[in-house]
Amino acid sequence: MGGNVSTEQRVLDVVLSFAEDDTLPDLLRHVVESACELTGAPYGALAVVDGHKELAEFTADGQVRITAGDPRSIGAADFLGAAVKVQDDTFGNLFLSGKPQFTAQDRDVLAAIATAAGSAVGHLDRYEQTRKREVWLRAAAEVTTNLLTGTNGRDALYLVAQTARRTANADFAAVVLPDHNGDLVIEVTDGGAYDAEGMRVPKEGTVSYRVYESGRAECHDEGTVPTVPGPCAVVPLTVGDRTIGVLIVARPKNEPSFDDPELIEAFAAQAALVLEFTKAQGDTERVAVLEDRDRIARDLHDLVIQRLFGLGLGLQGLTGMSAKPQLTERISGFVEEVDHTIREIRRTIFSLQEPPSGSTSLRGQLLTAVHESARLLGFDPDVSLEGPLDTVVPDEVRPDLLATLREALANVVRHAGAQHVAVAVSVDRTVTSLELLVKDDGRGLPVADDPAGAPHHAGGLANMAARARRHHGDCAVDSIPGAGVSITWFVPLVLQEARWR
């Protein structure tokens, strides 16, 4: 480069100072201001070719531009420009204007600054990618640690969604999983102004299904995904060559698009792997529990019941050896207690030997409904499930039973102000009736002269009664003002068997 040494030294000092800028807007503004200062140009600008870069200023035509100096100095006859290249790609164009005439030295200075700017942008971009990768790696490590140290079930899914949303600087995140029919359902969400949990994802024309079936991540701009108004990234939750679900992260409208789907995808793959591991670990623990239940049931039957039966026979034999009526009566009472204990143990054995509860079992569905209400209630209801629920309750009755339970618990959440809730679902010992009892200690139903909330209560209770009558049953409500509500929902099973045979 021609020119005096002081100019060359100044250019060198400026080029070296570019390394001090740690954000892209600061670097580009520094580049434009330095070019103006070194050449004496009144006005300079840098127009970025890639509009997805997050810069500080936007022109009226939508182009990203960093400027310095007085824009009134722009003139067609006194224009000097140079391309800013990152490796072989044009990042932007740096140009100057406003001088009566630009010299050859000005051109050399501008070329040197543009070259140094391209190198600095590339370095900053690599630094930013490294920083983002470290952030996502820390997020994956955090999720892995929490999942391996006890977080499981829906809490594990919430943890994945929360961590992904926070790490991606997103407004909304969701974990989408297939149900037992293979249909995609939004299982959990975090953030956002709308509640999409439980929504089914349409199969036709949806990004989530496309990503789930292809196993390839997709990033989209505003309005592409239903219920997501801004830009979003949809990535598969993969374990090996299997896709077990989809992770969605989204930002509000007019926010930057996602330019790092591979980092989110790597996080999702790690999270999916740990989710599958914890699920397998839970299955192993459940198998161990079931084996223990089977052993306990055998011991109760082979040892405890036989001993109690022998004790009862011995006591019964004593009744004929006593001439005292009072003693005979007391011995007979002990025999009845032994018989009652044997019946209770047999019921326990029957429960222990029932098929294991799964995602489609009635017991599992009932427990899930109660667990979901606990988040809204602020405490866990007491739950009692008795009798062969999974084997004798007809499939036609189950949806109405679950709907009644959910509606009863929802009423407690919205209106009762309760501190305690008890849920009991039972099939009697003669296997002739199914009963649901939901009891709370809240404020009770509105009295007749207080219409506030009465229509809603009446509508909900009428729905419960209609569901019971559909199966020849009934629904009874007992309310004590200030002491709570007790709802008893009853369905006969004998009629169900005859009706659906």
N, C-alpha and C positions, 0 to 999 in steps of 0.2 A: 504494500500500500504506500502511495506517495504521501508527502506531507511532513510536517515537522514532528519531532519526537514528542513534544508535549501533547499533541492531539492523539498520537498513537497510545501514549500512556493513559490518557483520559479514557480512550475507547477500551483499553485493557482493564482499567479499574472498573468501568461500568459493566463490562462483560462478567468480571469476577463477582460483582455485587449481585448479579442475577441469582446466584446460588443462595442468597440470604432470604429470598421470598419463598414462603411456604404455602401460599395459596395461589391458584391460577389467576384470579382477578388482580391481586397485588402484583404478580409477575408481569402481566400484560400491560398494566398501567405504568409500571416501572420502565418497560421496554419503550412505550410510546413517548413518555416524558424524556427519557434519556436520548432518544433519536432527535427529538426537537431541540434539546439543549446542545447536543454535540454539533448539529448542523446549522443551528440558528434559525430553524424553520418555525414560523409562528403557529402552525397548525400541523397536527399529526393524528393518525388514526390507524387502528388495527382491526380489520374486519375478519371474523372467524368463519371459516368455511363450514365447519361442523356445528350446526345450530343447537345440538344437544349439550354443548359445553355450558357449565353453570357460571356465567359471567355476570358482571354487575350492571351493564347498560344494554338497552335494546333500542334500535332505531324504529322509526314509524313503519318501515316496510318489513319489520320482523327480523332483520338481520342483527346479529350480535356484533357490537362494536365498542371498542375502547378508544376514547379520544382524549386529546390534550391540546390546549391553546384555544385560539379564537377562530370559530368556524367561518367567520366573515372573511378570513384570509384565503379561503379556498379559491383557486383559479385554475382554469383549464390549461393555461400556458406554462404554469410553473408547478408541475406535478412530478414527484419522484416516488417510485414504488419498488418494493422487493418482496418476494414470496418468503414466508416463514414455513420451513419444512421440518417435519418430524420424521426422521429417517427418509423414506422416499415419498411420503404423503404430504400434500400441501395442507397445513394446519390453518393458515390465514394469509392475508396480504397486509403488509405494513407500508403505509404511504405518508408522504409529507407534502405540504403545500404552503404557499404564502410568501416565498422568497422571490425576488426579481429574477434570480437565476441560480440554479443549483450547479455546483462545480463537480468535477470528477472526484475530488476528495469527498464531497458529500455523498456521492454514489458509493464510494468505497466504504465510508463510515456506515451508511445505511445497510449495505450488504453484510458487513461484519456483524452489525447488531442483529440483523434478521437471522443470520446463521447461528449466532450465540443464543438468540431467543428460541430457535427451534430445538437446540440441544437442551436448554433449560426446561422447556415445556415437556420434552421427552423424559427428562430426569424426574420432573415433578409428577408426571403421569405414572411412571414406574413406582415412585415413592407412594403415591396415593393408592395404587393397586396393592402394593405391599401392606399398607396400613389397613385397607379394607379387608384384605385376606386375614390379617392378624385379628381384626375385630370379629370376623365370622368364625375363625378358629377358636377364639375365646368363648364365643357364644355356644359353639358346638360342644366345647369342653364343659361349659357350665351345665348345659342340658344333660350331657352324659353323666356328669357327677350326680346331679339331682335325681335322675332316673334310676341310677344304680344304687342310690342310698335310700330308696323307699318311696319315691313319688311314682304312683302308678294309676291305672284306670283313666278316668276323665281328667284328673288332675295332671297327668302326664301330657295329655293332648293340649290342655290349657297352657302348660309350661312351654311347649313347642311353639304354639301360636304367639304367646306373649313375647318370647325371646326373639322370634323372627320379626315381629312388628317393630320391636325396639331397635334391633340391630340394623334393620333396613331403613330406619327413619321413616317408617310408614305410618299411616293413620289407621289401617285395618289389616287384620290377618285372620285366616280361617284354615282349619284342617278339615278336609273333605275325605270321607271314607265310604267304602261300599257297605251296604247293609246285607242281611242274610239272603236277599234276593239278587244281589249284585248291583242294585241301584245306588248311585252316588248320593250321599246325604251330607249336608254341612253339619259336621259333628260338633265343633266348638268354634267360637269366634272370639276375637279380642279387639277392642277399640271400635271405631266407627259409630255413626249415629243411628244405626238400625240393627235390629236383632234378627239374624238370619239362621240361628241355630234350629236344626230340625228340618230345614227346607230341603226338598228333593231337587236335584239338579237335572234339568231336562236333557235327554240323550241327544236330541237333534240340534246341531249347530252351536254347541256350547264349548268354550275353550277348555273347561275342566275335564269334560269327557274326552276331548281330543288329546289332551296331555296325558290323561290316565291311560288311554288305549295305546298311545304312541310311545310313552315314556320319555318324551322330549319337552324341555321347558319352552315357554313362550312368554314374551313381553309385549304388552299392548298399550296403546295410548288411550286417551279419555273416551269413556262411553262404550268400549268394546265388550266388556263383560257385564251382564245384567246385574243390577244392584250395586255395581262398583262404578261410581261416576268418573273417577280419575284414572291415571295410569296404573297398571298392575303387572305383576309377575306371577305366573302360574307354573309351578315346578312339581315334578313327580316325587312322591315318597317311595324310593326304590330300595329293595333289599336283593342284592344280586341281580338276577334278570327278572325279578318280579316287581310290579308296581302295586303297592298296598294302599295308595291313596294319593291325595294332591294337597299341596300347600299353596295358599294364595296370600300375597301381600299387596296392598294397594295404598296409594296416596290420594289426597284430595285433588280436585280439578285445578288445572294450571300449575301443578307441581311438576318437578322434573321427572322424566321417565326413568325406568330402571335400566342401567347400562351394565349391570354386573350379574346377570342371571346365573352364570356358572358358579359364583360364590354362594348364592342362595341355594342352588341345586346341591352343592357339596354339603351345605349345612343340613338340607332336607334328607339327604342320603344317610348322613351320620345319625340324625334324629330317628329316622325310620329303622335303622339297624338296631339302635338301642331300644326302641319301642318293641320291636319283635323279640329282642332278647329278654326284656322284662316280662313280656307276655308269655314267652316260653318258660321263664323262671316261675311265673305265677301258675302256669299249667302244671309244672312239676310239683309245686307246693300243694296245689289242689289235689293232685293224684296221691300225694303223701297223706293229706287229710282224709281223702276217701278211703285209703287203705286202713288208716287208723279207725275211721268210722265203722268199716266192715269188721275189723278185729273186735272193737268194743261191742258191736251188735252180737257177734258170735259168743263173746264171753258172757254178755248179759243173758243170752238165751241158754247157753250150755251150762253155765255155772249158777248165776244169781237166781234165775227163774226156777231152776230145778230145786235149789235149796229152799227157796221160799215156798214152792209147792209142797215139798216134804214137810216143812214147818207147819204149813196150813193143815195138812192131813194129820199131823201129830196132835195139833191143838184140837182139831175136830174130834179126834178119838178120845180126848180127855173129857168131852162134854158128857159122855155116857157113864163116866166113872165117878161123877160127883153127884151127891144127893142134895147139894145146896143150890137152889135156883139162882141166887145172886151170882155165885161163882160160874155156873153154867152160862148165864147171860154175859158175863164179862169175857169168858173164853170165846163165845160166839162173836162178840164184838171184835176181838183180836183176829179171829178167822176172817171176818169181813174186811178188816184193814189189810190183812195179807192179800186177799183176793183183789182188793182195790190197787194195792201196790203192784201186783202182777200185771193187771190191766194197763197201768200207767207205763210200766217197763216195756210191755209189748207194743204200746203206741210209740214209745221212743225207738224201739228196734225198727218198727215199720218206717219211721221217718229217716233213720240212719241208712236204711237200705233202699231208699228211693233213688231213682236215676239222678246223676249229678246235674245241678242247675247249670244251664248254659245261657247263651245270649237269646235263645228262642224259647226257653222254658218259662212257664207261667211264674214260678217262684222268682226267676231272674228278672222278669219284666216288672213284677210287683216291687221287688227290692230296688230296681232302678228308678221307678216312679217315686218311691219314698225318698231315695237318695237325692233325686233332683229337687224335690221340695225342700230338703234340708238347707240348701243354699239360700233359698228365699226366706225360710222361717228363721234362720239363724241358729237352729239347733236340730239335733237328730230326733225324729219321732221314735217312740218305742214301737217295735214291730214284732208281731207274733204270727207265724205261718204254721198251721197245724193241719194234719191229714194229708192224704194223697192228692194234693192239688194238681201236680203235673200229669197225673194219670187218669183222673176221673172227671175233671172239669172239661166239658166239651169245647171244641174250638169256636163254636158259634157264640158261646157265653163270654169267652175271654175278653174280646174287645170292649164289651159293655162293662165288665168288671173293672178293667183297667181305666176306662173313661170315667166311671163313677168315682174310683179312687182319686184320680187326678183332679176331678172337679171338686170333690170334697176337700182335698188338701189345698187347692187354689182358693177356695172360699175361706179357709182358715187363714191363709196368708193375707188375703185382701181385707177381711172384715173382723176376724176374731180377736186379734191382739193377744193370742194365747202364749203361755209359757211352757205348756206341755201338750203333746199330742200322742195319742195311742192308736195304732193301726193293728187290727186283728183280722186275718183272713183264715177261714177254717172250713174243712169238710168234716161233718160229724162222724161218729164212730160207725153208724149204720150206713154211711155213704149214701144218704138220701137228700142232703141239703148242703148248699154252699152259702156261707154268711160272710159279709164284710162289715166290720165295725170301725168307724172313725170317730174318735171322741177327743174333744179339746176342753181346756179350762178357761176359754176366753169369755167375751162379754155376752154371748148368747145372741139369738135372733132378735131383730127389731120387734118391739111391742106393737100392738095394733094401732095405737095413736101416734106412732112415729113412722111416717112413710119413708124416711130416708133409708135407702138400700133395700126396702121391702120387695120391690118388683124384681130386682136382681136375684135376691135370695129365693123368691118364689119360682122364678124361671129355672134357676139351677136345681132346686129340689124337685121341680116337676120333671126335669130331664132325667134325674136319677130314678124317679119312680117309673117313668116311661120305659127306661132301660130294663128295670126289673120286671114290669108287667109283660114286656116282650117275651120273657122266658117263664111266664106264669108265676112270677115272684112278686115281691112288694118291697117298699122302702119306708121305714118308720123314722121319724125325727123327734127327738126329745130335747127341748131347749129350756134352760133355766137362766133367766136374766142375771148376768154377772157371774155365772158359774159354768157356762160353756154349753156346747151342743154335742149331742150324741146321735150319729146317723147309723142305722142298721139296715143293710141292704141284703135281701134274702132271695135265693133262687132254689127251687126244688130240683134235685138232680134226677129223680126217678122219671118225672115227666119229660125231662130233656132226653133221656135215653130212649123213651118210647117215641118221642117226636122226631128225632133225627136218625132213627134206626134205618 
